[in-house]
């Protein structure tokens, strides 16, 4: 991924985080009091599966949020490796 693509992706992340934060602040979206994944009582983080849909989040506790990112990162890594073209030997 190029430096420009990284900057664009990061800008989408910043915008999405800001929008969800403001939506919660004004009461447009209500943050639940438990994690969607494990059900623990907490102040969950909003996890974006798609930053182009900033108000669509999954509410996750920190451990579940980290695990979700770890799984997504390893899945993306496998996809990148499987689509590489290697020269014939």
Backbone bond lengths (Angstrom), bond angles and torsions (degrees), N, CA, C in turn:
res aa  C-N    CA-C-N  psi(-1)  N-CA   C-N-CA  omega(-1)  CA-C   N-CA-C  phi
1 X - - - 1.439 - - 1.533 107.73 -
2 X 1.291 116.42 134.61 1.457 120.83 -177.36 1.524 111.00 -75.70
3 X 1.317 114.48 164.11 1.462 120.50 177.86 1.526 110.70 -60.29
4 X 1.327 116.38 -39.26 1.467 120.28 179.54 1.532 110.88 -64.71
5 X 1.336 116.86 -42.06 1.465 120.35 178.95 1.525 110.33 -63.76
6 X 1.337 117.08 -39.44 1.467 120.71 177.49 1.520 110.99 -61.55
7 X 1.327 117.29 -44.22 1.462 120.97 -179.90 1.522 111.08 -63.49
8 X 1.331 116.94 -41.51 1.465 120.47 178.79 1.518 111.00 -64.83
9 X 1.327 116.59 -42.51 1.460 120.68 178.69 1.527 110.40 -63.62
10 X 1.334 116.34 -42.98 1.459 120.19 179.24 1.523 111.34 -63.84
11 X 1.318 117.88 -36.98 1.453 121.48 177.87 1.528 110.27 -63.95
12 X 1.341 117.27 -39.85 1.472 120.57 175.97 1.533 110.63 -61.70
13 X 1.324 116.57 -39.79 1.466 120.82 179.17 1.524 110.69 -62.99
14 X 1.327 115.86 -47.30 1.463 120.58 -178.75 1.524 110.38 -61.17
15 X 1.328 116.86 -45.25 1.465 120.65 179.55 1.528 111.04 -62.68
16 X 1.324 116.83 -44.18 1.464 120.85 -178.57 1.520 110.80 -63.20
17 X 1.326 116.75 -43.56 1.463 120.42 179.52 1.528 110.82 -63.54
18 X 1.316 116.08 -42.66 1.460 120.45 179.76 1.535 110.41 -62.49
19 X 1.324 116.73 -46.73 1.462 120.34 -177.32 1.520 112.39 -63.27
20 X 1.327 117.23 -41.92 1.467 118.68 179.99 1.525 109.82 -68.82
21 X 1.331 117.00 -37.89 1.463 121.13 177.81 1.531 110.51 -60.88
22 X 1.326 116.67 -44.55 1.470 120.74 -179.84 1.537 111.17 -68.90
23 X 1.330 116.66 -38.69 1.472 120.30 179.26 1.524 110.72 -62.17
24 X 1.330 116.98 -38.90 1.470 120.92 177.38 1.527 109.42 -69.29
25 X 1.305 115.60 -43.25 1.469 121.19 -177.54 1.533 112.31 -58.60
26 X 1.337 117.27 -42.01 1.467 120.00 -177.96 1.533 113.10 -89.64
27 X 1.340 117.04 -2.32 1.456 120.61 176.61 1.518 114.74 88.68
28 X 1.329 117.40 8.62 1.464 120.73 177.74 1.526 110.74 -68.73
29 X 1.323 114.81 -34.45 1.471 122.00 175.62 1.520 106.93 -125.37
30 X 1.317 115.86 137.35 1.460 120.85 178.28 1.521 108.84 -103.59
31 X 1.339 114.52 122.43 1.470 119.64 176.82 1.527 107.69 -73.85
32 X 1.327 117.58 127.50 1.472 118.87 178.57 1.532 110.44 -69.78
33 X 1.295 115.81 171.67 1.462 120.78 -179.50 1.522 112.23 -103.78
34 X 1.327 116.04 14.84 1.460 119.34 177.60 1.525 109.89 -148.79
35 X 1.319 114.15 162.38 1.461 122.49 179.18 1.532 109.77 -76.71
36 X 1.323 116.20 134.13 1.460 121.89 178.31 1.530 111.18 -63.82
37 X 1.335 116.51 -34.31 1.467 121.81 -174.25 1.526 112.58 -79.35
38 X 1.333 117.07 -54.72 1.468 119.94 -173.10 1.532 113.95 -107.57
39 X 1.348 117.02 -13.53 1.460 120.63 176.66 1.519 115.82 83.04
40 X 1.323 117.82 2.71 1.465 120.30 -179.44 1.530 109.95 -65.88
41 X 1.325 116.23 143.35 1.468 121.47 176.40 1.527 107.73 -72.64
42 X 1.341 116.50 126.99 1.460 121.36 -177.56 1.525 109.15 -170.88
43 X 1.329 115.34 -176.05 1.463 121.87 170.96 1.535 105.04 -106.61
44 X 1.337 117.57 90.25 1.463 120.48 -170.83 1.534 113.80 -71.14
45 X 1.327 113.94 155.45 1.467 122.79 173.61 1.520 108.53 -84.20
46 X 1.311 116.43 149.52 1.457 121.02 173.08 1.520 109.49 -87.75
47 X 1.314 117.20 115.54 1.469 121.86 179.45 1.522 109.73 -98.32
48 X 1.322 116.10 124.87 1.466 122.02 178.40 1.528 109.81 -93.77
49 X 1.302 117.28 119.98 1.466 120.90 171.71 1.527 109.40 -78.60
50 X 1.341 116.00 -30.06 1.462 121.85 -177.41 1.529 107.91 -140.84
51 X 1.324 116.04 110.26 1.465 120.28 -176.59 1.524 112.91 -67.47
52 X 1.316 118.37 -15.88 1.462 119.95 177.35 1.532 111.06 -77.37
53 X 1.332 116.34 -6.58 1.473 122.49 175.75 1.526 107.32 -121.13
54 X 1.335 116.56 74.10 1.470 120.55 -168.71 1.519 116.10 -64.23
55 X 1.306 118.75 -21.47 1.463 119.41 -179.19 1.526 112.54 -96.42
56 X 1.327 116.73 2.50 1.471 121.09 175.34 1.522 108.56 -99.46
57 X 1.316 115.81 106.22 1.459 120.55 -178.86 1.520 110.28 -130.81
58 X 1.306 114.60 158.51 1.462 122.93 170.94 1.523 104.45 -110.13
59 X 1.312 116.98 127.21 1.457 121.11 -176.50 1.525 109.66 -88.15
60 X 1.345 115.48 115.27 1.465 121.93 -174.32 1.523 111.93 -129.51
61 X 1.339 116.02 144.01 1.463 120.45 171.92 1.531 107.89 -68.06
62 X 1.310 117.74 164.82 1.466 121.25 -176.89 1.535 112.98 -55.91
63 X 1.343 118.56 -49.20 1.472 117.75 -179.65 1.542 112.58 -60.62
64 X 1.322 117.49 -42.54 1.470 119.98 179.39 1.529 110.80 -68.22
65 X 1.335 117.03 -35.75 1.461 121.17 178.85 1.532 110.19 -64.54
66 X 1.332 116.32 -45.27 1.469 120.31 177.92 1.526 110.74 -62.07
67 X 1.316 116.53 -42.17 1.470 120.88 179.50 1.525 111.02 -63.57
68 X 1.323 116.92 -40.75 1.467 121.11 178.44 1.532 110.24 -60.30
69 X 1.333 116.31 -44.14 1.465 119.87 178.90 1.522 111.03 -66.51
70 X 1.329 116.97 -39.10 1.466 120.19 179.20 1.523 110.35 -61.57
71 X 1.332 116.90 -44.21 1.465 120.89 178.94 1.521 110.98 -65.87
72 X 1.339 117.22 -43.94 1.464 120.50 179.29 1.520 111.07 -62.43
73 X 1.337 116.73 -41.58 1.464 120.50 -179.41 1.522 111.10 -64.10
74 X 1.338 117.73 -41.46 1.465 119.79 -179.59 1.527 110.66 -70.69
75 X 1.325 118.03 -34.23 1.470 121.38 177.11 1.524 110.00 -65.94
76 X 1.321 117.24 -44.26 1.462 120.86 178.96 1.522 110.68 -63.96
77 X 1.320 116.98 -38.67 1.469 120.76 178.27 1.531 110.33 -62.49
78 X 1.342 117.58 -43.23 1.465 120.76 178.87 1.522 110.38 -63.59
79 X 1.339 117.49 -40.25 1.465 120.80 179.17 1.525 110.50 -62.17
80 X 1.341 116.51 -43.91 1.464 119.88 179.92 1.522 110.55 -62.55
81 X 1.314 117.31 -42.46 1.457 120.56 -179.28 1.522 112.09 -66.98
82 X 1.325 116.57 -36.94 1.466 120.00 -177.37 1.514 112.22 -74.74
83 X 1.329 118.64 -18.65 1.460 120.38 -179.15 1.526 112.93 -100.08
84 X 1.319 118.07 1.97 1.463 121.13 176.84 1.505 109.43 -72.06
85 X 1.295 114.86 145.09 1.463 120.31 176.67 1.511 108.79 -107.65
86 X 1.303 115.27 120.99 1.451 120.47 -179.39 1.529 108.75 -101.89
87 X 1.320 116.54 141.72 1.475 119.07 178.59 1.526 110.34 -65.22
88 X 1.324 114.89 146.90 1.465 119.62 177.33 1.517 109.15 -65.84
89 X 1.311 115.40 142.07 1.473 120.29 -179.69 1.500 110.30 -86.14
